[in-house]
Amino acid sequence: MTNALRLIPLAAATVLLSGMVHNHLVKSAPANGERLASAPKEVRLWFNERPEIPFTSVTLMHADSTKIATIKAVATDDSMAAAAPLVTPLPPGKYLVGWRTASSDGHAIRGILEFSISP
């Protein structure tokens, strides 16, 4: 078997696997586990693919998972990011952020991160 023929199965597997990879969170502000001195004005999420803004939201919760608010995300100047403005300052404490968006193929993705405010 020639070298070129040996590469065909590898190339086919690479194409199949690349189609299975979906959008995922790259970073956030506040960062997961971050301890802040003051309340953030927004939660900003960056993804490896453009998030579908109409399908992107953030659910802000207390550390015990009780819901504070669900916020519809807005577009930012960075096409790979979405922001959820926080209209009311948060008091000191621990918070969870549940986020949800969709890939360009419509596949829903979600995750959770935490941060705390301790002046």
N, C-alpha and C positions, 0 to 999 in steps of 0.2 A: 504494500500500500504506500502510495507516495505521501510526502508530508502535507501536501494540499488536501488530499482526501482525509487525512487524519484530523484536520482542523474543522471539517464540516460539522461533526457532532458538537464540538466545542462552540462553534459560532451559533448553531441552532439553540443550544442551551442558554447562551448569553442573551440572545434575542428574547427567548421565552421568559427568563428571569427578569430582564429589564422591563418587560410589560407588567410584571407583578409588583413592582416597586411603586408605592404611592407617595403622595405628599406627606411630609412629616415636619414637626416643629424643630427648628434649628436653634433658636434662642428666644428669650423673653425678657421683658423689663416690666416689673421686677423679675429678676432671675429666680429660678427654682431654688428655694432654701435661703434666699437673701433676707438679711435683717436690715430694715430701713430705719433711719432716724426720724423721718417724717412721712406722712401719707403720700402715695403716688397720685398724680392727676389722671393717669390712664394706665391701662394694661396694654402693652404692645407685644405682639407675637410675630416672629419671623419664621418663614417656612422655606423649604428647599424648592418649592414650586409656588407660583402665584396662587394665593388663596382665593376662593370664590366668595367675594365679599357678601353677596346676598344670603349665603348659607353659613356665614361666620358669626359666632356669638360667644360671649363669655358669661359664665355664671359665677358670681362672687358669693362665697360662703364663709361662715365662721369656721373655726377649726373643728367644731363638732358636726360639720356638714349642713348646718341649718342655712337655708338660702337667704341671702341679703337682696340680690337683684340679678336679673339676666339682662345683659346689655348687648344690643346689636352692634357689631363691629362696623367701623368705617374705614374707608381706604386712606392710605397715607401717601406721603411723597415717595415712598419706597414701594414699588409694585410687589415685592415679596413679603410685605408686612401688612398687618391689620391692627387697628387700635380700638380699644373699648374705653371711652372717656368715663371717668368716675366723677359724677356731678356733686357728690357730697363727700367731704373729707372723712376718711376712716379714722376711728380712734385707735390708740395703741392696742395691739393684740395680734393673734395669729389668724391667717386667712388662707383659704383654698380658692383656687381659680380653676374651674372646669371650662375647658375651651372645646369648640367644635368648628370644623370647617369642612370643605369638600375639595377634592382634587378636580382637575379639569375634566377627568373622566366621570365625575359625579360620585366617586367613592367617598363616603363620609369618613372622616377621621376625627378622633377626639383624644383628649388627654387631661391631665390634672397637674397643677403645680401648687406650691405653697410659698408664702412669704410671711414675714412678721414686721410689725411696726413697734419699735421700742426706742422712744426718745431718750 
